Amino acid sequence: MAEKKKIKKEKEPDITFFHPDLLEIPKEGLPYLKGYKCKKCGQLDFPKLSPCPTCWSEDFDVVPLSRKGNLYSFSDLYIGQPGLETPYICGYVDLPEEIRIFAMLKGDVNTFKCDEEVELTTGPIRKNADGLPITSYMFQKV
Amino acid sequence: MKLERDVYIAGVGETVFGKHKMDYDELGRIAAFQAIKSSNIDGPGMIGSAYVGNAHNGIVTGQTIFKDIGICGTAPIINVESACSAGAMAVHLAIKDVAYGLTELSMGVGAENHTLRRKSGTAFMPAMNDIEAVHGGVMTGKYAMRATRYMHETGATIEDLAMITQKSRRHAKNNPHAPYGGDYSIEDIIDSRMIAYPLTLHQCCGVVDGAGAVVVCSGEMIKKLGIEKPVKVRGSVVTSGPYHNRPRDITGDDITEMTSAMLYEESGIGPKDVDILELHDAFTIAELLYYECMGLCEKGDGLKFLRDGLSTYGGQCVVSPRGGMLSYGHPIGASGAAQMAANVKQLRGECNGYQVEPVPKVAMSHVTGGGLSGTEHAACTMHMLTSDW
């Protein structure tokens, strides 16, 4: 603990969790994605769009999104972003709330299929400036 | 864009594409000066404005290109960025100046050097403030997911996709501007290394450098310049991509469907009347989907359109007669302007060794831009050109 405090004094540590607006990892229970429902027109979005692009309201209710969805499409990536280890897998997951999520998929290459059920999980998606893993949402086979 | 008065293309220029030691400004200057000379322009004072498309090469790119050409200090030079659409967008803005009487003659240039700066072996990606980019998103992956879904829904195979590369590179075999032209077997293409399943290396545009340039002018000016083969701008459309996070059909492309419909309306020319087309074939799957999105054929008939030879020489619409991005590579700020330069040369019958016969009269170009999450593409620019002599 003492060491951590020391680092803080020298420089603000880079985040190890991608964004609190996106994902909740409760101490007890399962992680969920946070949808944002416009209080004025009812539009539901993920990620949060502010103002609401439809009615320009800036008030939202946070709605936990379904943890399971349909893998609409995917790709096994052998050439990726600079600094990311390959291969890794990305996909579009369609949730029952009519929201499409782009995410990394946890699992092996050559194993995913379109239209299979996947569920939310969490894991390291990349490293931050301090070389520490950044945790965010991912999906895996049910 | 409604054209308030007639706009013509007087001249065009393009560099050889490939890995260059010359930076973007030198490439841009070569293309721009070619376009100027082929337009019979006799001095810098005739150029009313210039727009320059570039994506990655830094600041004041246009002024850097044009400093030797003598219009710094005499004409506004405006730099344009919308990823892959930048070069065509620059030409669109030049057309707008002439169409609305702000200038009599303007220029659009696209120029880009990637290889002097970029580390090889990595993929292009959206900016890091994009939620998909943070989660590993790359452009190859975005197109690969379209291919995966298309194969899932239609039963198409990687071999089917590879036919697009085979066709385009055959088109480019005798095109000295295209570094990747040649005869490739389907095996050559599918056995090249996997980049993003199901897209193999030869199904992806190469990372190269290059430039293209287009000079546009009024009807009065085209006569004054004594241009024998004026090319008329029949339509020029720029759109931004519909933004939402709801499921969408990625075997279609909402922005391309919207932009092509607007271009057909504006030009009064329908998809079946287009003789040649340069489109955003950065990856094989894109071309296949765009046949359908642009209405060259019915939805679901893209593969048949390809197999029946309707998109090659002798077919209904020769798609990528220059070889497209799959044969040129794709310096992202340059491609849109270079596509238009190539189309003008086809309309004028100047493409020795890769000329479409009979010489085409109607040429369309299409280039999308950017991988902004929530859109299929952040931008799309399309042009319709006809011969007018």
Interface residues (C-beta under 8 A of the other chain):
Chain A: F18 L22 D45 F46 P47 P53 Y72 S73 F74 S75 D76 L77 Y78 I79 G80 Q81 P82 L84 Y88 C90 G91 Y92 D94 E98 I99 R100 I101 F102 A103 M104 V109 N110 K113 C114 D115 I125 R126 S136 Y137
Chain B: K119 G121 T122 A123 M125 I131 E132 A133 V134 H135 G136 G137 V138 T140 G141 A144 M145 R146 A147 T148 R149 H152 R193 M194 I195 A196 Y197 P198 L199 Y243 N245 R246 P247 R248 I250 S373
